Each structure stands twice: as structure tokens, then as C-alpha cells.
Amino acid sequence: MSTLQLRFAFRLSVANICFFSSWLMADVYAGPKLVEEYHYDFKGGGDLPPVLEFFGPNCRESISTDEQGARFFLPAGRKSADGGGISCKFAVCGDFQITLAYEILQVTAAGKKGCGALIWISHGASEREAASWARHEFSKDAQPAYQVYRRSVLYGGKSKHSSKEFPTRSTIGQLRLVREGRYLHFSSAEGLMGDFHEFFKDEFGEGDLSILRFAASPGSRDSILDLRFLGIEIRAEKLTGAPRPESKENNLLWYVIWFGALTVVVVVVGVILRKWIAWKKVNRNISTLSSNPRAPASES
């Protein structure tokens, strides 16, 4: 390998370590990150883990779990218009990303309210600041839609209710709520492998979530709703009371180890390269002197 090639290799190593270090610093100082997570796959059946629980009237009769997921079947003619679902028994703090994967099997909506799958969250001492993001169907031949619902607390203690719909035809997909600072982002994906698209954004506040539910919402006691929950994923700055898998903060240790190892390799290569270049120069000078000896001085 020539001296020029060695110098190029050394400079390339230095460039790589500079890139790696800048990437590491960007990762460390990127701001608040969703370093804690909890996910659960409903496929496979079995009892729910202790941090999750079923809720709703006659939930044991209307909910079953099997190899395909957690199935909710709500027939028409029920005594109550309330649905059921799965509630989380831990608090979600700071920024978060909450995702529900679902499959709509059968819907016959009755009444004015939507019928389908939704994520419900609320925070505050009175739990009046609330939001839901749903995949609903409606009666009177209305097109299925993603539906945003917001309940906001105004100055003076009054509540404001609002909703907005976005048409969709997907029967299997994912709903996602993301909070960044004071703002809540509503997005969804068609299918289990589709890309997420944001549909709505609203100010929500920064309080810890006191309620997080994944619900099968019939909207009316005369509606028929049959759906499956396939899985949930919750990522946040902090999950209080949730099982604690390996935090992503632990990856920082591996970043530092790799960074240190790479630094040592580059330093060693640099030292060897300098020694080799110096040795080549000495050998070149010796070879030059050997091939061009000085002519003997002429006698006077």
C-alpha cells in the first residue's frame, strides 16, 4: 500500500469518527425522547397481564381472546349503550405515542353516534380534558370515517365538545395518538404495514394521563359491533406503574463503548501510519545516498 493510500485511509477513518460522534451527540441532545415503552400482542389468547383490565357492562360475556386477538361482540338489544374495552392501569407521563391495531369484522350502526374502535385518553384532576381517536361507522348510509372527539375545559370551568370526521374505507388498520409538548396529533394507517398519516392536531395540555382506554364503542344499544384488537403499543417519556423492559437510555452505554473503541482504533492506526511514513522516508534517503555516492575529491 502506498503512502498516499494510507493517508487516504487515515483521513477516511477520521471522517467516519467525526460523523459517528456528531450522530451520537445529536441523538443525546435531541430533546425529550420516548424512552419507556409497553406493548402487548393480543394474538394467542390467554389472560390479560396485571397492568391491563377489561371494562364495560357484561365485559366477560362480550369479550373473548383467541389466536387472532381480543374479540369484542356487542349484539343489538342490549340494556346499555355503553361498550367495553381494555383499560391501562398505569400512568402515561410526558410526551407519548399510543397505537392500537384493530380489525372491524361487522358493524351495523344505529343512532346518531359512531360505532367502532377507539382510543380514549384524559388528564387533569377532574379528568375533564379528554380526547378520543376512532374508526367509526354511522347509520343512515353515512360513509365510515376516522373521528376526532375533543372535550376541552374553558376558562370559568365550562366544557367544550367538538368532533371532526375524515372518510375512510379501511376495515383493518392502526390508530395513533402522539403528544409533543402541549399538542396532540391524530394519525392512522390503513392495514398493519401501512404508513401513518396525520389528520388532525389540537392543543391538549401536558398533564399525565389518568385514563387510557382502548374501547369498542357501539354508540347505541341497538347497534351491532364485532371487532378485534390485535395489539397495542405505548411509548412515553415515563410510564408509571408499567413493567419496565430495557430502557432505550441503556443504548447510550453501547454508543459510548463503540465510540471509545473506534477512537482507540483510529489513534493506533494513526500512530502506526506516522511510524511507517517516517521509516519509509529514512529508507528512501538511505537508498538515494547508496545509489548516488559523492564523487571523491580531486587531488590538487
Backbone as numpy.savetxt, mean C-alpha at the origin, in Angstrom:
# Nx Ny Nz CAx CAy CAz Cx Cy Cz
44.14 -6.16 -18.56 43.29 -4.98 -18.56 44.18 -3.73 -18.56
43.86 -2.80 -19.43 44.68 -1.61 -19.55 44.40 -0.64 -18.41
45.30 0.33 -18.26 45.11 1.36 -17.23 43.83 2.14 -17.46
43.52 2.43 -18.72 42.32 3.18 -19.06 41.07 2.40 -18.65
41.07 1.09 -18.89 39.93 0.28 -18.52 39.75 0.22 -17.00
40.86 0.12 -16.27 40.79 0.09 -14.82 40.25 1.41 -14.25
40.72 2.50 -14.83 40.22 3.80 -14.37 38.72 3.93 -14.64
38.30 3.42 -15.82 36.86 3.47 -16.13 36.06 2.63 -15.15
36.56 1.44 -14.81 35.87 0.57 -13.86 35.76 1.21 -12.49
36.83 1.88 -12.06 36.81 2.55 -10.76 35.80 3.68 -10.75
35.80 4.47 -11.81 34.85 5.58 -11.87 33.41 5.07 -11.92
33.20 3.95 -12.62 31.86 3.37 -12.65 31.43 2.90 -11.26
32.35 2.32 -10.50 32.03 1.89 -9.14 31.68 3.09 -8.27
32.44 4.17 -8.39 32.15 5.38 -7.62 30.78 5.94 -8.00
30.46 5.92 -9.31 29.15 6.41 -9.76 28.02 5.56 -9.18
28.25 4.24 -9.14 27.23 3.34 -8.59 26.99 3.60 -7.11
28.06 3.80 -6.36 27.89 4.03 -4.93 27.24 5.38 -4.66
27.52 6.37 -5.50 26.86 7.67 -5.35 25.36 7.54 -5.62
25.01 6.76 -6.66 23.60 6.54 -6.98 22.91 5.81 -5.84
23.56 4.77 -5.32 22.97 3.98 -4.24 22.77 4.83 -2.99
23.75 5.63 -2.66 23.64 6.46 -1.46 22.55 7.52 -1.61
22.43 8.09 -2.81 21.37 9.09 -3.01 19.99 8.43 -2.93
19.87 7.20 -3.48 18.61 6.49 -3.38 18.28 6.16 -1.93
19.29 5.75 -1.17 19.08 5.43 0.23 18.64 6.65 1.01
19.29 7.79 0.79 18.92 8.99 1.51 17.52 9.45 1.14
17.17 9.29 -0.14 15.83 9.67 -0.56 14.79 8.78 0.10
15.14 7.50 0.26 14.21 6.57 0.92 14.06 6.89 2.40
15.15 7.28 3.03 15.12 7.56 4.46 14.39 8.87 4.75
14.61 9.88 3.93 14.07 11.21 4.21 12.85 11.54 3.35
12.16 10.51 2.85 11.00 10.76 2.00 9.79 11.23 2.78
9.87 11.26 4.09 8.76 11.72 4.90 8.02 10.53 5.51
6.82 10.77 6.05 6.08 9.69 6.70 5.83 8.55 5.73
6.01 7.32 6.20 5.83 6.16 5.36 4.91 5.17 6.05
4.30 4.31 5.24 3.40 3.31 5.77 4.22 2.09 6.16
4.78 2.14 7.36 5.78 1.17 7.77 5.18 -0.05 8.46
3.91 0.03 8.86 3.26 -1.12 9.49 2.11 -1.59 8.61
1.90 -2.89 8.56 0.84 -3.39 7.69 0.20 -4.64 8.28
-1.05 -4.83 7.86 -1.80 -6.03 8.22 -2.60 -6.46 6.99
-2.49 -7.71 6.64 -3.28 -8.22 5.52 -3.85 -9.58 5.88
-5.00 -9.87 5.29 -5.65 -11.15 5.57 -6.34 -11.65 4.31
-6.07 -12.91 3.97 -6.66 -13.56 2.81 -7.81 -14.43 3.31
-9.03 -14.11 2.86 -10.20 -14.86 3.31 -10.33 -16.22 2.62
-9.59 -16.42 1.55 -9.67 -17.70 0.86 -9.06 -18.79 1.74
-9.73 -19.91 1.81 -9.23 -21.01 2.62 -10.13 -21.33 3.80
-11.07 -20.43 4.10 -12.00 -20.70 5.19 -11.36 -20.60 6.55
-12.02 -21.19 7.53 -11.51 -21.14 8.89 -12.04 -19.95 9.66
-11.73 -19.92 10.95 -12.17 -18.83 11.81 -11.34 -17.57 11.55
-11.95 -16.44 11.85 -11.23 -15.17 11.72 -10.16 -15.06 12.81
-9.08 -14.33 12.54 -8.09 -14.08 13.60 -8.68 -13.19 14.68
-8.05 -13.14 15.85 -8.63 -12.38 16.98 -8.82 -10.90 16.71
-8.06 -10.31 15.80 -8.17 -8.86 15.58 -9.29 -8.51 14.60
-9.98 -9.51 14.07 -11.12 -9.29 13.18 -12.34 -9.96 13.78
-13.51 -9.36 13.53 -14.75 -9.97 14.03 -15.89 -9.65 13.07
-16.84 -10.57 13.00 -18.05 -10.34 12.22 -18.99 -9.41 12.98
-19.77 -8.63 12.24 -20.78 -7.79 12.87 -22.04 -7.80 12.01
-23.14 -7.37 12.62 -24.41 -7.30 11.92 -25.43 -8.26 12.49
-26.72 -7.99 12.22 -27.78 -8.87 12.72 -27.70 -10.25 12.07
-27.79 -11.29 12.88 -27.74 -12.67 12.39 -26.51 -12.93 11.53
-25.37 -12.34 11.94 -24.18 -12.43 11.11 -23.71 -13.88 10.95
-23.90 -14.70 11.98 -23.47 -16.09 11.88 -24.27 -16.85 10.85
-25.50 -16.43 10.61 -26.35 -17.12 9.64 -26.11 -16.62 8.22
-25.71 -15.39 8.07 -25.58 -14.81 6.73 -24.15 -14.82 6.21
-23.19 -15.18 7.04 -21.78 -15.14 6.64 -21.18 -16.53 6.75
-20.44 -16.92 5.73 -19.73 -18.20 5.75 -18.37 -18.01 5.10
-17.42 -18.84 5.48 -16.08 -18.79 4.89 -15.76 -20.14 4.28
-15.12 -20.10 3.09 -14.73 -21.32 2.41 -13.46 -21.07 1.62
-13.16 -21.99 0.69 -11.92 -21.88 -0.07 -11.90 -20.67 -0.99
-13.05 -20.09 -1.27 -13.13 -18.96 -2.22 -13.20 -17.61 -1.53
-13.40 -17.59 -0.23 -13.44 -16.32 0.48 -14.52 -16.29 1.55
-14.77 -15.08 2.08 -15.83 -14.87 3.06 -17.08 -14.44 2.31
-18.11 -15.28 2.38 -19.32 -15.04 1.58 -20.44 -14.49 2.45
-21.10 -13.44 1.93 -22.21 -12.79 2.61 -23.45 -12.96 1.75
-24.45 -13.61 2.29 -25.71 -13.77 1.56 -26.83 -13.18 2.40
-27.46 -12.13 1.87 -28.55 -11.45 2.56 -29.79 -11.56 1.69
-30.75 -12.40 2.07 -31.96 -12.57 1.27 -32.96 -11.43 1.48
-33.96 -11.38 0.63 -35.01 -10.38 0.77 -35.94 -10.76 1.92
-36.65 -9.76 2.43 -37.62 -10.01 3.49 -37.03 -10.11 4.87
-35.87 -9.55 5.07 -35.26 -9.60 6.40 -35.96 -8.61 7.34
-35.80 -8.82 8.63 -36.41 -7.93 9.60 -35.71 -6.58 9.66
-34.41 -6.57 9.31 -33.62 -5.33 9.41 -33.01 -5.00 8.05
-32.86 -3.69 7.78 -32.20 -3.25 6.56 -30.69 -3.20 6.71
-30.21 -3.44 7.94 -28.78 -3.40 8.18 -28.10 -4.60 7.54
-26.89 -4.39 7.10 -26.12 -5.48 6.53 -25.20 -6.10 7.56
-24.08 -6.56 7.12 -23.08 -7.16 8.01 -21.72 -7.04 7.38
-20.75 -7.55 8.09 -19.41 -7.47 7.54 -18.37 -7.86 8.55
-17.18 -7.30 8.36 -16.03 -7.62 9.19 -15.47 -6.33 9.75
-15.26 -6.29 11.04 -14.76 -5.11 11.73 -13.35 -5.37 12.25
-12.50 -4.36 12.18 -11.14 -4.45 12.71 -11.14 -3.97 14.17
-10.42 -4.70 15.01 -10.38 -4.39 16.44 -9.11 -3.66 16.82
-8.46 -3.01 15.87 -7.26 -2.24 16.17 -7.40 -0.85 15.55
-6.60 0.09 16.05 -6.66 1.48 15.60 -5.66 1.70 14.47
-6.07 2.52 13.50 -5.22 2.89 12.37 -4.82 4.34 12.56
-3.51 4.59 12.66 -3.01 5.92 13.02 -2.17 6.51 11.89
-2.27 7.82 11.74 -1.47 8.51 10.73 -1.97 8.26 9.33
-1.09 8.46 8.37 -1.44 8.16 6.98 -1.70 6.67 6.83
-2.56 6.32 5.87 -2.87 4.91 5.70 -3.27 4.60 4.27
-3.30 3.31 3.97 -3.81 2.78 2.71 -4.61 1.51 3.04
-5.90 1.54 2.75 -6.79 0.43 3.09 -7.40 -0.11 1.80
-7.30 -1.42 1.60 -7.74 -2.04 0.35 -8.63 -3.23 0.65
-9.72 -3.34 -0.09 -10.63 -4.48 -0.01 -10.78 -5.09 -1.40
-10.54 -6.40 -1.50 -10.80 -7.14 -2.74 -12.14 -7.86 -2.58
-13.01 -7.74 -3.58 -14.38 -8.24 -3.48 -14.82 -8.90 -4.79
-15.91 -9.64 -4.69 -16.56 -10.23 -5.87 -18.07 -10.18 -5.67
-18.77 -9.51 -6.58 -20.23 -9.42 -6.52 -20.80 -10.64 -7.25
-21.61 -11.44 -6.54 -22.20 -12.64 -7.13 -23.62 -12.40 -7.61
-24.42 -11.74 -6.79 -25.81 -11.45 -7.16 -26.29 -10.24 -6.39
-26.96 -9.33 -7.10 -27.54 -8.15 -6.45 -28.91 -7.87 -7.06
-29.90 -7.73 -6.22 -31.21 -7.22 -6.62 -31.55 -6.10 -5.66
-31.29 -4.88 -6.08 -31.43 -3.73 -5.18 -32.89 -3.28 -5.10
-33.30 -2.88 -3.91 -34.63 -2.31 -3.67 -34.45 -1.07 -2.82
-35.31 -0.10 -3.03 -35.20 1.14 -2.27 -34.25 2.13 -2.95
-34.02 3.23 -2.27 -33.22 4.31 -2.85 -31.72 4.16 -2.61
-31.35 3.44 -1.55 -29.93 3.33 -1.20 -29.24 2.26 -2.03
-27.92 2.40 -2.14 -27.14 1.44 -2.89 -27.01 0.11 -2.17
-26.65 -0.92 -2.94 -26.54 -2.26 -2.41 -25.23 -2.85 -2.92
-24.31 -3.24 -2.01 -23.05 -3.79 -2.47 -22.00 -3.87 -1.37
-20.74 -3.77 -1.78 -19.59 -3.88 -0.86 -19.02 -2.50 -0.58
-18.53 -2.29 0.64 -17.99 -0.98 0.97 -16.96 -1.06 2.08
-16.14 0.00 2.15 -15.23 0.25 3.27 -15.77 1.44 4.04
-15.90 1.28 5.37 -16.41 2.37 6.21 -15.35 2.74 7.24
-15.06 4.04 7.36 -14.10 4.50 8.36 -14.68 5.72 9.06
-14.24 5.92 10.32 -14.62 7.12 11.05 -13.58 7.43 12.10
-13.53 8.68 12.52 -12.61 9.08 13.59 -13.24 10.22 14.38
-12.61 10.54 15.48 -13.13 11.59 16.35 -13.79 11.00 17.57
-13.93 11.83 18.59 -14.50 11.37 19.86 -15.92 10.85 19.69
-16.69 11.50 18.83 -18.07 11.09 18.62 -18.24 10.23 17.38
-17.15 9.97 16.66 -17.16 9.15 15.45 -18.08 9.73 14.38
-18.25 11.03 14.41 -19.15 11.66 13.45 -18.46 12.00 12.13
-17.16 12.13 12.15 -16.42 12.35 10.91 -16.21 10.99 10.25
-16.92 10.73 9.17 -16.93 9.40 8.60 -16.89 9.46 7.07
-16.48 8.34 6.48 -16.45 8.22 5.02 -16.63 6.76 4.64
-17.21 6.54 3.48 -17.29 5.18 2.94 -17.02 5.24 1.45
-16.50 4.13 0.95 -16.20 3.98 -0.48 -16.75 2.63 -0.89
-17.69 2.64 -1.83 -18.48 1.44 -2.09 -18.57 1.13 -3.57
-18.85 -0.14 -3.83 -19.27 -0.57 -5.17 -20.73 -0.98 -5.02
-21.64 -0.14 -5.55 -23.07 -0.31 -5.31 -23.85 -0.53 -6.60
-24.96 -1.20 -6.43 -25.99 -1.25 -7.47 -27.25 -0.62 -6.91
-28.08 -0.09 -7.84 -29.26 0.67 -7.42 -30.50 0.11 -8.10
-31.65 0.43 -7.53 -32.91 0.00 -8.12 -33.28 0.88 -9.30
-34.39 0.55 -9.94 -34.94 1.32 -11.06 -33.96 1.38 -12.23
-33.28 0.26 -12.48 -32.40 0.13 -13.65 -31.27 1.15 -13.69
-30.92 1.72 -12.55 -29.79 2.63 -12.51 -28.49 1.86 -12.69
-27.52 2.51 -13.33 -26.24 1.83 -13.62 -25.45 1.61 -12.34
-24.80 0.44 -12.19 -23.91 0.23 -11.04 -22.84 1.31 -10.98
-22.37 1.60 -9.78 -21.43 2.71 -9.64 -20.58 2.54 -8.39
-19.39 3.16 -8.43 -18.64 3.40 -7.20 -19.29 4.61 -6.53
-19.44 4.53 -5.21 -20.13 5.60 -4.50 -19.31 6.10 -3.32
-19.09 7.41 -3.30 -18.45 8.09 -2.17 -19.54 8.59 -1.23
-19.37 8.32 0.05 -20.24 8.93 1.05 -19.37 9.64 2.07
-19.76 10.89 2.42 -19.03 11.67 3.43 -20.00 12.24 4.43
-19.62 12.09 5.72 -20.32 12.76 6.80 -19.31 13.64 7.51
-19.49 14.93 7.38 -18.53 15.89 7.92 -19.17 16.67 9.07
-18.34 17.05 10.02 -18.79 17.87 11.14 -18.47 19.32 10.84
-19.49 20.17 10.80 -19.31 21.58 10.50 -19.11 22.37 11.79
-18.72 23.62 11.62 -18.62 24.50 12.79 -20.00 24.65 13.43
-20.04 24.56 14.74 -21.32 24.60 15.44 -21.84 23.22 15.77
-21.15 22.17 15.30 -21.54 20.81 15.65 -22.50 20.14 14.69
-22.95 20.84 13.65 -23.88 20.24 12.70 -23.13 19.29 11.75
-23.86 18.30 11.27 -23.28 17.32 10.35 -23.73 17.61 8.93
-22.83 17.37 8.00 -23.12 17.52 6.58 -22.96 16.17 5.90
-23.96 15.78 5.13 -23.94 14.50 4.43 -23.87 14.75 2.92
-23.01 14.02 2.24 -22.88 14.17 0.80 -22.47 12.84 0.18
-22.78 12.67 -1.09 -22.41 11.45 -1.81 -22.21 11.76 -3.28
-21.47 10.88 -3.94 -21.19 11.07 -5.36 -20.98 9.69 -5.98
-21.47 9.51 -7.22 -21.36 8.21 -7.89 -20.52 8.32 -9.15
-19.85 7.18 -9.45 -19.02 7.06 -10.65 -19.35 5.71 -11.30
-19.95 5.71 -12.49 -20.44 4.46 -13.10 -19.34 3.42 -13.30
-19.72 2.15 -13.15 -18.80 1.03 -13.39 -19.63 -0.20 -13.75
-18.99 -1.15 -14.44 -19.63 -2.42 -14.77 -18.91 -3.59 -14.12
-17.83 -3.32 -13.43 -17.01 -4.38 -12.87 -17.73 -5.07 -11.71
-17.69 -6.41 -11.69 -18.28 -7.17 -10.60 -17.21 -7.79 -9.69
-15.97 -7.71 -10.10 -14.87 -8.17 -9.25 -13.77 -7.11 -9.31
-13.28 -6.71 -8.16 -12.29 -5.63 -8.17 -11.81 -5.31 -6.76
-11.27 -4.09 -6.62 -10.69 -3.67 -5.36 -11.08 -2.23 -5.07
-11.41 -1.96 -3.82 -11.67 -0.61 -3.34 -10.50 -0.19 -2.46
-10.13 1.08 -2.54 -8.98 1.56 -1.77 -9.23 2.97 -1.26
-8.91 3.17 0.04 -8.90 4.49 0.66 -7.48 4.81 1.09
-7.01 6.00 0.74 -5.65 6.43 1.08 -5.74 7.80 1.75
-5.15 7.91 2.93 -5.06 9.22 3.58 -3.63 9.72 3.53
-3.47 10.94 3.06 -2.19 11.63 3.05 -2.40 12.98 3.70
-1.89 13.12 4.92 -2.14 14.35 5.66 -3.61 14.46 6.04
-4.22 15.55 5.67 -5.64 15.78 6.00 -6.57 15.29 4.89
-6.02 14.78 3.81 -6.86 14.47 2.65 -7.03 12.97 2.46
-8.24 12.59 2.04 -8.59 11.20 1.80 -8.82 11.01 0.31
-8.18 9.98 -0.24 -8.26 9.68 -1.66 -9.07 8.40 -1.86
-10.01 8.44 -2.79 -10.88 7.30 -3.09 -10.49 6.75 -4.46
-10.05 5.49 -4.49 -9.63 4.89 -5.77 -10.11 3.45 -5.84
-10.10 2.89 -7.04 -10.54 1.52 -7.23 -9.82 0.92 -8.42
-9.88 -0.41 -8.49 -9.28 -1.15 -9.60 -10.27 -2.20 -10.06
-10.41 -2.37 -11.36 -11.26 -3.42 -11.89 -10.45 -4.70 -12.01
-10.97 -5.78 -11.43 -10.23 -7.02 -11.39 -9.21 -7.00 -10.26
-8.60 -8.16 -10.02 -7.65 -8.28 -8.93 -6.25 -7.85 -9.32
-5.99 -7.70 -10.61 -4.66 -7.31 -11.09 -4.68 -5.97 -11.81
-5.82 -5.29 -11.79 -5.93 -4.02 -12.51 -5.23 -2.88 -11.80
-5.00 -1.81 -12.54 -4.39 -0.60 -11.97 -5.44 0.21 -11.22
-4.99 0.88 -10.16 -5.89 1.72 -9.38 -6.01 3.10 -10.03
-7.24 3.62 -10.01 -7.52 4.96 -10.54 -8.27 5.75 -9.47
-7.81 6.97 -9.25 -8.44 7.82 -8.24 -9.68 8.48 -8.82
-10.78 8.46 -8.04 -12.04 9.05 -8.48 -12.41 10.30 -7.69
-11.92 10.40 -6.46 -12.38 11.51 -5.62 -11.35 11.79 -4.55
-11.36 13.04 -4.07 -10.45 13.47 -3.01 -11.19 14.47 -2.15
-11.04 14.34 -0.81 -11.75 15.23 0.09 -10.96 15.39 1.38
-11.14 16.51 2.06 -10.49 16.72 3.36 -11.19 15.86 4.40
-10.39 15.15 5.18 -10.95 14.19 6.13 -10.44 14.38 7.55
-9.30 15.00 7.72 -8.73 15.16 9.05 -7.67 14.10 9.34
-6.96 14.30 10.43 -5.81 13.46 10.74 -6.00 12.56 11.96
-7.21 12.49 12.49 -7.45 11.69 13.69 -7.29 10.20 13.45
-6.94 9.47 14.52 -6.83 8.02 14.42 -8.20 7.41 14.14
-8.22 6.39 13.29 -9.49 5.74 12.97 -9.99 4.96 14.17
-11.20 5.26 14.59 -11.82 4.52 15.69 -12.69 3.38 15.18
-13.12 3.47 13.92 -13.90 2.40 13.29 -13.36 2.13 11.90
-13.11 0.88 11.61 -12.75 0.43 10.28 -13.54 -0.85 10.01
-14.43 -0.78 9.03 -15.28 -1.92 8.71 -15.31 -2.18 7.21
-15.42 -3.46 6.87 -15.62 -3.90 5.51 -17.00 -4.55 5.48
-17.94 -3.92 4.77 -19.34 -4.28 4.94 -20.00 -4.73 3.66
-20.99 -5.63 3.84 -21.95 -5.97 2.80 -23.21 -5.18 3.12
-23.47 -4.16 2.30 -24.54 -3.21 2.61 -25.73 -3.42 1.67
-26.87 -3.92 2.18 -28.02 -4.16 1.30 -28.82 -2.91 0.96
-28.77 -1.90 1.84 -29.52 -0.68 1.59 -30.99 -0.76 1.92
-31.56 -1.94 1.84 -32.98 -2.14 2.14 -33.18 -3.59 2.58
-34.21 -3.82 3.41 -34.46 -5.19 3.86 -35.07 -6.06 2.77
-35.49 -5.43 1.66 -36.05 -6.19 0.53 -35.03 -6.44 -0.57
-33.80 -5.98 -0.38 -32.74 -6.24 -1.37 -32.18 -7.64 -1.19
-31.65 -8.18 -2.27 -30.92 -9.45 -2.25 -29.46 -9.15 -2.55
-28.58 -9.60 -1.68 -27.15 -9.33 -1.86 -26.36 -10.60 -1.59
-25.54 -10.97 -2.55 -24.67 -12.14 -2.43 -23.29 -11.73 -2.95
-22.30 -11.70 -2.06 -20.96 -11.27 -2.47 -19.90 -11.98 -1.64
-18.66 -11.85 -2.09 -17.52 -12.41 -1.37 -16.50 -11.33 -1.09
-15.89 -11.39 0.08 -14.68 -10.66 0.37 -13.51 -11.62 0.14
-12.57 -11.19 -0.67 -11.45 -12.05 -1.02 -10.23 -11.78 -0.15
-10.03 -10.53 0.23 -8.88 -10.20 1.05 -8.87 -8.73 1.42
-8.14 -8.40 2.49 -7.97 -7.01 2.89 -6.49 -6.75 3.12
-6.10 -5.50 2.93 -4.73 -5.07 3.21 -4.79 -3.69 3.83
-4.14 -3.54 4.98 -4.12 -2.26 5.69 -2.67 -1.88 5.94
-2.26 -0.76 5.42 -0.91 -0.23 5.64 -1.04 1.15 6.26
-0.21 1.44 7.26 -0.33 2.72 7.97 0.99 3.08 8.63
1.05 4.34 9.09 2.21 4.74 9.87 2.27 3.97 11.19
1.08 3.65 11.73 1.04 2.88 12.97 -0.29 2.15 13.07
-0.22 0.88 13.48 -1.40 0.07 13.73 -1.37 -0.34 15.20
-2.23 0.26 16.00 -2.23 0.01 17.43 -3.14 -1.18 17.75
-2.53 -2.25 18.26 -3.30 -3.43 18.62 -3.29 -4.52 17.58
-2.69 -4.26 16.42 -2.63 -5.27 15.36 -1.38 -6.13 15.54
-1.40 -7.36 15.03 -0.17 -8.17 15.04 0.95 -7.41 14.36
2.16 -7.59 14.84 3.28 -6.81 14.33 4.23 -7.71 13.54
3.99 -7.79 12.21 4.98 -8.48 11.38 6.22 -7.63 11.26
7.21 -8.14 10.57 8.45 -7.40 10.42 8.19 -6.06 9.77
8.57 -5.00 10.45 8.34 -3.66 9.95 9.31 -3.33 8.83
8.84 -2.48 7.91 9.71 -2.08 6.81 10.87 -1.23 7.29
10.74 -0.70 8.52 11.87 0.06 9.05 13.09 -0.83 9.22
12.87 -2.16 9.43 14.01 -3.07 9.59 14.84 -3.17 8.31
14.21 -2.85 7.17 14.97 -2.89 5.92 16.09 -1.87 5.90
15.96 -0.81 6.71 16.99 0.20 6.74 18.33 -0.39 7.18
18.29 -1.36 8.10 19.51 -2.01 8.53 20.21 -2.70 7.37
19.42 -3.36 6.53 20.02 -4.03 5.37 20.57 -3.01 4.38
19.89 -1.88 4.23 20.41 -0.83 3.36 21.79 -0.37 3.84
21.90 -0.15 5.15 23.17 0.31 5.71 24.26 -0.74 5.53
23.92 -2.03 5.74 24.90 -3.10 5.57 25.40 -3.15 4.13
24.48 -3.13 3.18 24.89 -3.18 1.78 25.70 -1.94 1.39
25.27 -0.80 1.91 26.01 0.43 1.61 27.44 0.35 2.15
27.58 -0.15 3.38 28.92 -0.28 3.97 29.77 -1.28 3.21
29.18 -2.42 2.82 29.94 -3.42 2.07 30.40 -2.88 0.73
29.50 -2.17 0.06 29.86 -1.60 -1.24 30.96 -0.55 -1.09
30.89 0.23 -0.01 31.93 1.23 0.23 33.29 0.58 0.42
33.32 -0.50 1.22 34.59 -1.20 1.45 35.15 -1.75 0.15
34.28 -2.34 -0.68 34.74 -2.91 -1.96 35.33 -1.82 -2.85
34.66 -0.67 -2.92 35.16 0.41 -3.78 36.49 0.94 -3.26
36.61 1.09 -1.93 37.87 1.59 -1.36 39.01 0.61 -1.65
38.76 -0.69 -1.45 39.80 -1.70 -1.71 40.19 -1.69 -3.17
39.20 -1.64 -4.05 39.50 -1.59 -5.49 40.31 -0.35 -5.83
39.95 0.77 -5.21 40.69 2.00 -5.48 42.14 1.91 -5.03
42.38 1.34 -3.83 43.75 1.19 -3.33 44.56 0.28 -4.26
43.98 -0.88 -4.61 44.67 -1.81 -5.50 44.96 -1.17 -6.85
43.99 -0.41 -7.33 44.17 0.25 -8.63 45.31 1.25 -8.58
45.38 2.05 -7.52 46.46 3.03 -7.41 47.81 2.34 -7.30
47.88 1.26 -6.52 49.13 0.52 -6.40 49.55 -0.07 -7.74
48.58 -0.59 -8.46 48.89 -1.22 -9.76 49.37 -0.18 -10.76
48.69 0.98 -10.77 49.10 2.03 -11.71 50.52 2.52 -11.38
50.82 2.68 -10.08 52.17 3.10 -9.69 53.21 2.05 -10.09
52.87 0.77 -9.90 53.79 -0.30 -10.29 54.01 -0.31 -11.79
52.94 -0.08 -12.57 53.08 -0.03 -14.03 53.99 1.11 -14.46
53.87 2.24 -13.80 54.71 3.38 -14.16 56.18 3.08 -13.88
56.45 2.45 -12.72 57.83 2.11 -12.40 58.38 1.14 -13.42
57.64 0.11 -13.77 58.10 -0.86 -14.76 58.32 -0.22 -16.13
57.44 0.73 -16.47 57.60 1.39 -17.76 58.88 2.21 -17.79
59.17 2.88 -16.68 60.40 3.69 -16.63 61.64 2.79 -16.69
61.59 1.65 -15.99 62.73 0.73 -16.03 62.94 0.19 -17.44
61.82 -0.15 -18.10 61.92 -0.66 -19.46 62.47 0.38 -20.41
62.08 1.64 -20.20 62.58 2.72 -21.07 64.08 2.91 -20.88
64.52 2.88 -19.62 65.96 3.04 -19.36 66.75 1.86 -19.91
66.20 0.67 -19.83 66.90 -0.52 -20.32 67.03 -0.52 -21.84
66.01 -0.06 -22.52 66.04 -0.08 -23.99 66.75 1.12 -24.57
66.93 2.19 -23.81 67.63 3.38 -24.30 68.72 3.79 -23.31
69.82 2.99 -23.20 70.91 3.37 -22.28 71.61 4.63 -22.78
72.12 5.37 -21.83 72.83 6.57 -22.24 74.12 6.23 -22.97
74.43 7.01 -23.97 75.70 6.78 -24.70 76.88 7.14 -23.81
78.01 6.32 -23.89 79.17 6.63 -23.05 79.77 7.97 -23.39
80.29 8.62 -22.40 80.87 9.97 -22.63 82.12 9.84 -23.49
82.32 10.69 -24.45 83.51 10.67 -25.35 84.74 11.15 -24.61
85.88 10.42 -24.93 87.13 10.82 -24.27 87.67 12.08 -24.92
88.21 12.91 -24.17 88.78 14.16 -24.69 90.19 13.93 -25.17
